[in-house]
């Protein structure tokens, strides 16, 4: 999957690119409006990560250009402003998602994968991991052939793990993913721990294996045994 | 008292004063002149009588029906005097006022007291008429003057009243710079220009503040984003030993804390710069309903009982800010209620109360809404949650209070 990162902060761009490469994406970078404009003109991407605060122009104009080119790329807006106007404008213009800085890379990862699923396969693609099969459109999880009944939070959690497999996920990033702005609620009481515990239990009871590893004091990792 | 009333009353008082004084003086003057004239005539008559007596050596005969002359013998000389008296007038057949002069006259060793009189009732009538006319003119003048002044002033001051109304209704976020029509009155024109100037400055200030908070947000959040991403990547390095991993974890924790504080401060700044404008009324009951669903889930895990009684309630607020208020208060309730405790939420048309069981505060109740105040050191808490709640509510005119009652923390919001 080809991703274009449009971001002017060099250090941040470097961190994101390092991460995307690890996740197996082919990654390109543009740090100015003109450079991004050119790249979009010449190449096609599966996903564009767009910072709105660019030197030389407004990121929203790039978005307009993408739409004018009838691009099938998924667009995720990254912005430091957290300004509601920007958010509404971006989504109105056809962006697929909006993330405000600072964000967890794990969250970005989950969002990219979600957008790709929607854009590329119209949500049809099944996610497979070992004996687990997930149908995102139906929000259905199977262990081999048995359907699991998971709560919404447990489902979201599993999907998050699967999108970020083999990555150490902090409690914060999980909490933010599950509860968004209410994350304060969750990370104080090991609510996460309970949700994870329940999720693991259900998978194991259905015959699956427990792929969640607790990294003491830090967080969790979902990986093959 | 209204300006118009004040000026009208003043004009009225002065007019009345001037006219009253004038009337009195005029009346007195008139009477004095008339009096002088009468007395001169009486003195003239005296001289006439004296010449007659000197010439004819006898007292003039008192004609019948002529009450103007009255002669009586007297014992001796008495001083001459003037007086007013009532006498019967044969012509008018009633008692009328006369001015009378009495003097003593000697004729062949006999003293006589002679009284000459002049009727003054015609004069009195005249003075009456003049006086009435004067009063009528005065009243007419006052009424006309006041009415005209009143109407004229109202027209002239219309610009001013309009300006006042516009200032009263001025909403800095929505109205932009105020512009006024040109006024023919210099002072009002000056006033309007000054206000245009001032609102222009306010708009500029607001724009600058907005830009400042946006820039601050960007400048603060970019390094935070860099820290977050790099720390997260570092965490993935499998070559780190346990100690190094623990360090990275500590970094991540502090970073999370910092992120929360920056977020909270930026929000507070925006609120206090009035950057949130209420668009419509917010349905608090619906919001609470939704929030309570997640609260219930989490309360269950902590073995806390949650009860709620919600009535319809819609208030002036900003949708996102209302969410923040409710989240903060409910989160606090969940956080500070010990296991097996209770949380109660009661919502009425204009009041919301959230109660939770728990130990009393260590510190003072009045500090609870202060920025960065934490009752107990807790690295998870920014100490800004309640400040934000209070700022938000104050911005829209609502009031929040805290009390500890019956073993429960109670937060009460009274909506405007």
Interface residues (C-beta under 8 A of the other chain):
Chain A: X9 X11 X12 X15 X16 X18 X19 X22 X53 X80 X81 X82 X83 X84 X100 X101 X102 X103 X104 X105 X106 X153 X167 X168 X170 X172 X173 X179 X181 X182 X184 X185 X186 X187 X188 X189 X191 X194 X215 X217 X218
Chain B: X214 X217 X218 X221 X222 X224 X225 X226 X227 X228 X229 X230 X232 X233 X235 X236 X245 X246 X248 X249 X252 X256 X259 X260 X266 X294 X295 X297 X298 X301 X302 X320 X323 X324 X327 X330 X331 X334 X335 X380 X385
